[in-house]
Amino acid sequence: MIALVCLSLATVIGTLLLQAGLSEQRYFDRLALQAQGEWLVEAGFSRAGAQLAKSGHYSGETWAIPGRSFGRTQSAIVKIDVRANVTDKARRRVEVTAAFADSNEPAITGSRDLESR
């Protein structure tokens, strides 16, 4: 009887440790996904700045990035949207959104005012 109780406790403790490990792994995966999304948003701002330096008529674009190019199974979609700034006509309001396909994580969005020529 004592051996049965000890085996039951060991099974419960092993299950709890396994669940904690899996939960931690999912947490680190979400952190990595968020960091990659932030880098994609920064890349979008760099692209928008370069395109606005070439032409003030740049209105944005959408990229589809295969996940294998940055070590993931999900593909990423980066959308750049450029609008006129209502207070300063020489500046443009740039909004960049990075979203991952087949992910329950929300899209990562950033916006900035950039100079156009």
ChimeraX attribute file (.defattr): number of C-alpha atoms within 10 A of each C-alpha:
attribute: neighborCount
match mode: 1-to-1
recipient: residues
	/A:1	6
	/A:2	7
	/A:3	8
	/A:4	9
	/A:5	10
	/A:6	11
	/A:7	12
	/A:8	12
	/A:9	12
	/A:10	12
	/A:11	12
	/A:12	12
	/A:13	12
	/A:14	12
	/A:15	12
	/A:16	12
	/A:17	12
	/A:18	12
	/A:19	12
	/A:20	12
	/A:21	12
	/A:22	12
	/A:23	12
	/A:24	12
	/A:25	12
	/A:26	12
	/A:27	12
	/A:28	12
	/A:29	12
	/A:30	15
	/A:31	12
	/A:32	13
	/A:33	19
	/A:34	19
	/A:35	13
	/A:36	18
	/A:37	22
	/A:38	18
	/A:39	14
	/A:40	23
	/A:41	24
	/A:42	16
	/A:43	14
	/A:44	26
	/A:45	21
	/A:46	12
	/A:47	15
	/A:48	25
	/A:49	19
	/A:50	13
	/A:51	17
	/A:52	21
	/A:53	15
	/A:54	12
	/A:55	12
	/A:56	16
	/A:57	14
	/A:58	18
	/A:59	16
	/A:60	18
	/A:61	14
	/A:62	14
	/A:63	12
	/A:64	14
	/A:65	15
	/A:66	15
	/A:67	15
	/A:68	10
	/A:69	10
	/A:70	12
	/A:71	9
	/A:72	14
	/A:73	13
	/A:74	17
	/A:75	18
	/A:76	24
	/A:77	19
	/A:78	23
	/A:79	19
	/A:80	22
	/A:81	19
	/A:82	22
	/A:83	15
	/A:84	17
	/A:85	15
	/A:86	10
	/A:87	8
	/A:88	11
	/A:89	10
	/A:90	13
	/A:91	19
	/A:92	26
	/A:93	17
	/A:94	23
	/A:95	20
	/A:96	24
	/A:97	21
	/A:98	26
	/A:99	24
	/A:100	24
	/A:101	15
	/A:102	10
	/A:103	13
	/A:104	9
	/A:105	12
	/A:106	10
	/A:107	17
	/A:108	20
	/A:109	17
	/A:110	15
	/A:111	15
	/A:112	13
	/A:113	17
	/A:114	17
	/A:115	17
	/A:116	21
	/A:117	12
